[in-house]
Amino acid sequence: MLHPDEISECTRGGRLDVPSVAGRLAAKEAVFKLFRCQAAVVPWRSIRVERPSGTWPVVCLDGVAAKLARAAGIRSEISVSISHDGAYAVAVAATTTE
């Protein structure tokens, strides 16, 4: 479900940081909902949530996800906000459409 780069970013001391993984999966689900496509399966690996050190999360789309975004009229950057509390993570995604 995660791109290899995302796995690297979510690894701390040789172990996966579970809250970071949960946050990314929540963000991917939030991004997918922007596509308003009920007939498709979430293209987990073609939605990447990157977080360069000290910056906000950045959404990168390719393959199926990019096609679904174009079909939904999404032509601009997708912003995400991820929040963690203990074992829980939530995310919100927003963008503009044509």
C-alpha positions as CSV (number, residue, x, y, z in Angstrom):
1,M,0.0,0.0,0.0
2,L,3.0,2.3,0.4
3,H,5.5,3.3,-2.2
4,P,9.1,2.3,-1.3
5,D,10.0,6.0,-0.7
6,E,7.1,6.3,1.8
7,I,8.3,3.2,3.6
8,S,11.8,4.8,3.9
9,E,10.3,8.0,5.3
10,C,8.2,6.0,7.8
11,T,11.1,4.0,9.1
12,R,12.7,5.0,12.4
13,G,15.6,3.1,13.8
14,G,15.1,0.2,11.4
15,R,11.4,-0.2,12.3
16,L,8.2,1.1,10.7
17,D,6.7,3.9,12.7
18,V,3.0,2.7,12.9
19,P,1.5,6.2,13.5
20,S,3.3,7.5,10.4
21,V,2.0,4.6,8.3
22,A,-1.5,5.1,9.6
23,G,-1.4,8.8,8.8
24,R,-0.2,8.2,5.2
25,L,-3.0,5.6,4.6
26,A,-5.6,8.0,6.0
27,A,-4.2,10.8,3.7
28,K,-4.4,8.4,0.7
29,E,-8.0,7.6,1.4
30,A,-8.8,11.3,1.8
31,V,-7.2,12.0,-1.6
32,F,-9.0,9.2,-3.2
33,K,-12.4,10.6,-2.0
34,L,-11.6,13.8,-4.0
35,F,-11.8,11.7,-7.2
36,R,-15.5,11.0,-6.5
37,C,-15.2,7.6,-8.2
38,Q,-17.2,4.9,-6.6
39,A,-16.4,2.2,-9.1
40,A,-12.7,2.3,-8.7
41,V,-10.4,0.7,-6.1
42,V,-8.1,2.9,-4.2
43,P,-4.8,3.0,-6.2
44,W,-2.7,3.0,-3.1
45,R,0.7,3.0,-4.6
46,S,0.0,5.7,-7.3
47,I,-1.0,8.1,-4.5
48,R,2.2,9.1,-2.7
49,V,2.3,11.2,0.4
50,E,5.8,12.6,0.8
51,R,7.0,14.6,3.8
52,P,10.4,16.1,3.3
53,S,12.0,16.9,6.6
54,G,10.5,19.9,8.3
55,T,7.8,20.6,5.7
56,W,4.1,19.9,5.1
57,P,3.0,16.7,3.5
58,V,3.1,16.8,-0.3
59,V,0.7,14.7,-2.5
60,C,2.2,13.1,-5.7
61,L,-0.1,11.3,-8.2
62,D,0.9,9.0,-11.1
63,G,-0.6,6.2,-13.1
64,V,-4.2,5.4,-12.2
65,A,-4.5,8.1,-9.5
66,A,-3.4,10.8,-12.0
67,K,-6.0,9.6,-14.5
68,L,-8.8,9.6,-11.8
69,A,-7.8,13.1,-10.7
70,R,-7.9,14.4,-14.3
71,A,-11.3,12.8,-14.8
72,A,-12.6,14.5,-11.7
73,G,-11.4,17.9,-13.0
74,I,-8.6,18.2,-10.5
75,R,-5.8,20.3,-12.1
76,S,-4.2,21.9,-9.1
77,E,-2.2,20.8,-6.1
78,I,-3.9,18.6,-3.5
79,S,-3.3,19.7,0.1
80,V,-3.5,17.2,3.0
81,S,-3.5,17.6,6.7
82,I,-2.7,14.6,8.9
83,S,-3.3,14.3,12.6
84,H,-2.3,11.6,15.0
85,D,-3.5,10.8,18.5
86,G,-2.1,7.6,20.1
87,A,-3.2,4.7,17.9
88,Y,-5.4,6.8,15.7
89,A,-4.8,8.9,12.6
90,V,-7.1,11.1,10.5
91,A,-6.5,13.1,7.4
92,V,-8.3,15.7,5.3
93,A,-7.5,16.4,1.6
94,A,-8.6,19.5,-0.3
95,T,-8.1,20.9,-3.8
96,T,-9.9,23.0,-6.5
97,T,-11.6,21.7,-9.6
98,E,-12.3,23.3,-13.0
